[in-house]
Amino acid sequence: MKFESQPSYSLGKRTPATREVAAGENGGNVTLVSQSALGAINRGRVLQALYDNGPKSRADLARLAGVNRTTITGIVQPMIEDQLLIEGDASPSDVKGGKPARPLYFNPDAPMLGAVLLLPGTIQSCLVALTGEIKAVTKAEFDPHGDTEAFIAVMTKTLTATLSQAQRAPFGIGVASAGMIDSDKGTILTVNLAPVLTGLPLVAILQERFPLPVVIDHHPRALLVGDRWFGPGRGQQNFAAVYTGEVLGGAFFIDGKVYRGLAGSGGELGHSVVQIDGALCNCGKHGCWETVAALPWLRKEAVRMGLPHPRSVTCARLVKEADEGSNAAEELLDRYTRNVAFGIVNLQQTLSLNSYVLHGDVAGGGMKAAELIRQHVEQLVVKRPGQEISITVNGIGEGHTALRGAAGLVLSSHLKLVI
């Protein structure tokens, strides 16, 4: 763990990494990081150290960060007063004459975080503890082509069922939503597979019904935040989350921060073109990555190849049948993982993140699918000397990761963390 002790700067006209960063107002081209932004960065690093290492005293945190206890106290005291952290019972100091150490950790009685996962046709809501424990899960279905008021009624009923189980008012509600999201305005811009959600100002709708702060972001970005706090992204400075299912998407963690474009854009990876003049996509373009690396393509190929029950084929089933000796399953699995690899190769050549976490259907194929993808990436990418590329699977399940990520959005908003 390393803390920022001085404001950083950049020369040239660059987009600030966070809203806390203020550029020159009169056409200046020097960007400075404010003291409040540095505080947010350091709060985030303390929390990550506690997630990664368990309860630690101020002295322990100071040693991890290479700073003094006074600096740590200045960072953690507001979080203690905000009831996020709690100090445990004192234990003898291992330094002669030193103060007894009191371990800091997340307050089990702290308000929880509301989380919603919104996908075409389905809603999941839950409460998430600061430690990542998920409680009060409520699930519901809605008609993705139906009436807006009917959807709002289902959403309200689902969230009410979850929030009614909270002992104290949650810090807020985080929504991980499918589709193209304007996270600044709190609006779902478009969802090809659920037109009822298109144009919906969901944050305003929820805030009208629940007296809590509400934040929303792209579903794959919530997966990334879940990976960052609780999964394979812990401790990493650069990685990407890649999701496959009925659609395909992703998100990036670059130089220790979640990458967000203007108004939360970026991550619609499924609509990057990998095949000129390829198949028609739901978005209206041809040859999108999604047309060759998502479930609709997989099941269409299963029909063409004569696999049994092709409409229910998944990556997990292909792995199982390939292991049982099915040549057809092995062939289709190889082509599917190759197609997923095509897009990852483009990401690697562009961003050189080196680490990719799989979610959704392809993650159901476990480490066998991940290893096949890695092999295809290794064959296709132009590697630099000494470069190692990692393809891993988040094994706790896409739903839980996204819900934890949605909760992480609330936590970062509440504490003004840089994530």
Residue pairs with C-beta under 8 A, 6 or more apart in sequence:
1 45
1 46
1 48
1 49
1 61
1 64
1 65
2 45
2 65
2 66
3 41
3 42
3 45
3 65
3 66
3 67
3 71
4 33
4 38
4 41
4 42
5 38
5 67
7 32
7 33
7 34
7 35
7 38
8 33
9 30
9 31
9 32
9 33
10 30
10 31
11 29
11 30
12 29
13 29
14 31
15 262
16 22
16 23
16 31
17 257
17 418
18 37
18 40
18 257
18 418
20 33
20 34
20 36
20 37
20 40
20 416
20 418
21 31
21 32
21 33
21 34
21 37
22 31
22 32
22 34
23 30
23 31
24 30
24 31
36 416
37 418
39 75
39 416
40 415
40 416
40 417
40 418
41 417
41 418
42 75
43 75
43 79
43 415
43 416
43 417
44 412
44 415
44 417
44 418
44 419
45 65
46 61
46 72
46 75
46 76
46 79
47 79
47 411
47 415
47 417
48 229
48 234
48 235
49 56
49 61
49 64
49 65
50 56
50 85
50 104
50 105
50 106
51 132
51 229
51 230
51 234
52 234
52 235
53 60
53 64
54 105
55 88
55 103
55 104
55 105
56 64
56 103
56 104
56 105
57 101
57 102
57 103
57 104
58 69
58 72
58 73
58 76
58 101
58 102
58 104
59 69
59 93
59 95
59 98
59 101
60 101
60 103
61 72
61 76
61 104
62 68
62 69
62 71
62 72
65 71
65 72
76 85
76 104
79 85
79 415
80 86
80 87
80 104
83 107
83 109
83 110
83 111
84 106
84 107
84 110
84 130
84 415
85 104
85 105
85 106
85 107
86 104
86 105
86 106
86 107
86 108
86 109
86 110
87 102
87 103
87 104
88 102
88 103
88 104
88 105
89 102
90 100
90 101
90 102
91 100
91 101
91 102
91 103
92 100
92 101
93 99
93 100
93 101
94 101
106 129
106 130
106 131
107 130
108 129
108 131
109 167
109 168
110 129
110 130
111 166
111 168
111 169
111 170
111 171
112 127
112 128
112 129
112 130
112 135
112 166
112 168
112 170
112 171
113 127
113 128
113 129
113 130
113 170
113 171
113 172
113 174
113 407
113 410
113 411
114 125
114 126
114 127
114 128
114 159
114 162
114 163
114 166
114 170
114 171
114 172
114 173
114 174
114 212
114 407
114 410
115 125
115 126
115 127
115 128
115 173
115 174
115 175
115 176
115 403
115 404
115 406
115 407
115 410
116 123
116 124
116 125
116 155
116 158
116 159
116 173
116 174
116 175
116 176
116 177
116 403
116 406
117 123
117 124
117 125
117 176
117 219
117 222
117 399
117 402
117 403
117 406
118 155
118 175
118 176
118 177
118 178
118 197
118 202
118 219
119 178
119 194
119 219
120 144
120 178
120 191
120 193
120 194
120 197
120 246
121 141
121 142
121 143
121 144
121 194
122 139
122 140
122 141
122 142
123 139
123 140
123 141
123 142
123 154
123 155
123 158
124 137
124 138
124 139
124 399
124 403
125 136
125 137
125 138
125 158
125 159
125 161
125 162
126 134
126 135
126 136
126 137
126 138
126 162
126 403
127 134
127 135
127 136
127 162
127 163
127 165
127 166
127 170
128 134
128 135
128 403
128 404
128 406
128 407
129 135
130 411
132 229
132 230
132 404
134 400
134 403
134 404
135 165
136 161
136 162
136 165
136 166
137 162
138 158
138 159
138 161
138 162
139 158
140 154
140 155
140 157
140 158
141 154
142 150
142 151
142 154
142 155
142 196
143 150
143 151
143 196
144 191
144 193
144 194
144 195
144 196
144 197
145 194
145 195
145 196
146 196
147 196
148 196
148 200
151 196
151 197
151 200
152 205
155 205
155 206
156 209
159 173
159 206
159 209
159 210
163 170
163 210
169 211
169 212
170 212
170 410
171 212
171 213
171 410
171 411
171 414
172 212
172 213
172 214
172 215
172 410
172 413
172 414
173 206
173 210
173 212
173 213
173 214
173 215
173 410
174 214
174 215
174 216
174 217
174 222
174 405
174 406
174 407
174 408
174 409
174 410
174 413
175 202
175 203
175 206
175 214
175 215
175 216
175 217
175 406
176 216
176 217
176 218
176 219
176 221
176 222
176 223
176 402
176 403
176 405
176 406
176 409
177 188
177 191
177 197
177 202
177 216
177 217
177 218
177 219
178 191
178 193
178 194
178 197
178 219
178 247
179 188
179 189
179 190
179 191
179 192
179 194
179 197
179 198
179 218
179 219
180 188
180 189
180 190
180 191
180 218
180 265
180 268
181 187
181 188
181 189
181 216
181 217
181 218
181 264
182 188
182 189
182 263
182 264
183 215
183 216
183 217
183 218
183 260
183 263
183 264
184 263
184 264
185 201
185 203
185 263
186 201
186 202
186 203
186 204
186 214
186 215
186 216
187 199
187 200
187 201
187 202
187 203
188 197
188 198
188 199
188 200
188 202
188 216
189 198
189 199
190 198
190 199
191 197
191 198
192 247
192 282
192 283
193 246
193 247
193 282
202 214
202 216
203 214
203 215
203 216
206 214
207 213
207 214
213 410
213 413
213 414
215 409
215 410
215 413
216 409
217 225
217 264
217 406
217 409
218 249
218 251
218 264
218 267
219 243
219 249
219 402
220 241
220 242
220 243
220 249
220 250
220 251
220 267
220 269
220 359
221 241
221 251
221 258
221 260
221 264
221 267
221 405
222 401
222 402
222 405
222 406
222 408
222 409
223 241
223 243
223 251
223 357
223 359
223 394
223 398
223 401
223 402
223 405
224 233
224 239
224 240
224 241
224 251
224 252
224 253
224 258
224 357
224 405
225 258
225 404
225 405
225 406
225 408
225 409
225 412
225 419
226 394
226 400
226 401
226 402
226 403
226 404
226 405
226 408
227 233
227 239
227 241
227 253
227 357
227 394
227 401
227 405
228 234
228 236
228 253
228 258
228 408
228 419
229 404
229 405
229 408
230 396
230 401
230 404
231 357
231 394
231 396
231 401
232 239
232 355
232 357
232 392
232 394
233 239
233 241
233 253
233 355
233 357
236 253
236 355
237 253
237 255
237 256
238 253
238 254
238 255
238 351
238 353
238 354
238 355
239 252
239 253
239 353
239 354
239 355
239 356
239 357
240 250
240 251
240 252
240 253
240 347
240 351
240 353
240 355
240 356
240 357
241 250
241 251
241 253
241 356
241 357
241 359
242 248
242 249
242 250
242 269
242 340
242 343
242 344
242 356
242 357
242 358
242 359
242 362
243 249
243 250
243 359
243 360
243 398
244 293
244 294
244 295
244 315
244 340
244 358
244 359
244 360
244 361
244 362
244 363
245 294
245 295
245 360
245 361
246 294
246 295
246 296
247 270
247 282
247 290
247 294
248 269
248 270
248 289
248 290
248 293
248 294
248 343
249 267
249 268
249 269
249 270
250 267
250 269
250 347
251 258
251 259
251 266
251 267
252 258
252 259
252 266
252 267
252 351
252 353
253 259
253 353
254 351
254 353
257 418
257 419
258 419
259 266
260 266
269 289
269 343
269 347
270 281
270 288
270 289
270 290
270 293
270 294
271 281
271 283
271 285
271 288
271 289
271 290
272 288
272 289
272 343
272 346
273 285
273 286
273 287
273 288
273 289
274 287
274 288
274 289
274 292
274 339
274 342
274 343
274 346
275 286
275 287
275 291
275 292
276 286
276 287
277 286
277 287
278 286
278 287
278 288
278 291
278 292
279 286
279 287
279 291
279 292
279 297
280 286
280 291
281 287
281 288
281 290
281 291
282 290
289 339
289 342
289 343
291 297
292 339
292 342
293 336
293 339
293 340
293 342
293 343
294 361
295 314
295 361
297 336
297 339
298 313
298 314
298 315
298 332
298 336
298 361
299 310
299 311
299 312
299 313
301 332
301 335
301 336
302 310
302 311
302 313
302 332
303 310
303 311
305 328
305 331
305 332
306 328
307 313
307 328
307 329
307 332
313 332
314 361
314 364
315 333
315 336
315 361
315 362
315 363
315 364
315 365
315 369
316 361
316 364
316 365
316 366
317 329
318 329
318 330
318 332
318 333
318 336
318 365
319 333
319 365
319 366
319 368
319 369
321 329
322 329
322 330
322 333
323 368
333 365
333 369
333 372
334 372
336 362
337 362
337 365
337 369
337 372
337 373
337 376
338 372
338 376
340 362
340 373
340 376
341 373
341 376
341 377
341 380
342 376
342 380
344 356
344 373
344 377
344 391
345 377
345 380
345 381
347 353
347 356
348 354
348 377
348 381
348 389
349 381
349 382
352 384
352 387
354 387
354 388
354 389
354 390
355 389
355 390
355 392
356 389
356 390
356 391
356 392
357 392
357 393
357 394
358 369
358 370
358 373
358 391
358 392
358 393
358 394
359 394
359 398
359 401
360 398
362 369
362 373
363 369
363 370
363 393
363 394
363 395
363 398
366 393
367 393
369 393
370 391
370 392
370 393
371 391
373 391
374 389
374 390
374 391
377 389
377 391
378 389
381 389
383 389
394 401
408 419
411 417
412 418
412 419
